[in-house]
């Protein structure tokens, strides 16, 4: 399977702009790409975490547990689904996002230090081979 990681600049709360950028990326992806992966906040463009998971039985006895969740920028759970199919509308507060961005310096967060061999490709991409 060939995946393409798509990292784009978005605009906070500008779903139309972010959707247009996303659709452009889909239209111009490599012909042999099987799966495109976007940041979880690509469409809304802000740092609330929204995770949507599959439920039910999959192939070879695999069970998908659900537990889809929406969390605001301060870590408060807005919604958490159970193990059954469901749909839920969740209201996200853009002013709360502005407050979070003002009060929380997310740029100071450190990434996990992963060990492995780092490869630099001719086109500038870097790849980390994790053992």
N, C-alpha and C positions, 0 to 999 in steps of 0.2 A: 504494500500500500504506500502510495506517495502522498504526503501531506504538505500543505503550504501554510506557513505561519504568516499571518497578515497583521502588521503593526502600522496603524494609521493615526494621523492627527485628527481629533474630533473636536466638536464644540459642545460645551456643557448645555444640556437641555434642548439642543437643536436636532431633534430626531430626523427631520427631513434631510438636512445636510449630511448627517452621519449615515443615513440609509443610502443616500446617493453615492457617497464614497464607498460604502460597502458593496453596493451593486456594481460599481466600476471595478472594484477589485475582483469580484466574481467573474465579470465579463472578460477580464484580462488575465485570468490565472493561466498557468501552464496547462497545455492541452492534456497532458497525462496526469494531472493532479486528481487524486481520488477524494481528498478532503481538505477544505480550507478551515483554518482555525483563527478566529478573531478574538480580541480581548472581550471578556464577559460584559464590559460596559460600553462596547462599541456603539450601539445604537443610541443610548441615552447620553453617553459621554460623561458620566460622573460616577463617583466612587461608592455607590451603594452596591452591595453584593447581591446579585440575583442568580441563583443556581437552580436550573430546572433539570430534573432527573427523570429517567425512564422508570416505569413500574411494570410489574408482571413477570411472566416467565419468558426466557429467551431460549436460544438453541442449546443443546447439550446440557440441559438441567440448570442453566444459569438463571438466577433470580435477581431481578432489579428491584431494589428496595424503596425507591421514591425518595421522600424526604426533601423535596424541593423547598427552597428557603429564600426569603428576601430579608436583607439586613440593612439598616440605615448606616450612614457614615460614622456614627458613634458606636456601632456594634449592637444596637438594639434590634431584636427580631421583630419584623413587621408581619411575617407570615411563615408558617412551617407546615408543609403538607405531610400527610401520613403515607401509608403504603398503597392506597387505592388511587385510581384515576381521579383527577379533579382539575378545575380551573378556578383561578382566584385573581381578582383585580386588586392591585395594591397601589396606593397613592404614595408617590415619592415627593418629598418636600424639597424643592430646589433651593429655597432659602436656607434650609438646614445644611445642604451641601456647601453653600457659600460660607456658612459659619464654620463648618468642619475644615474647609480648606484654609480659612483664615487662622484658626486656632491650632491646627495639627500640621506639623511639618513632616509630611509624608516623604519628602526627599531625603530625610535623614535616616529613614529605615534602611537597614542593611540587608542585602540579599544573603541567602544561605551560601556558605562557601562549599562548593562541590568540587571534589577531587576528580581528576581524570586527565586524559591527554587532550590538549587543545589543538585544533587544526585550523589554520587560516587558509581560506580558499582564495584563488586569484581575483575573484570578483569582490573581495572584501568581507565576505561572510565568514563568521567564526563558528566553529562547531566544537562542543565539548563531548568527548566520548567517556561516559561514566561507566566504570567497571561494574 
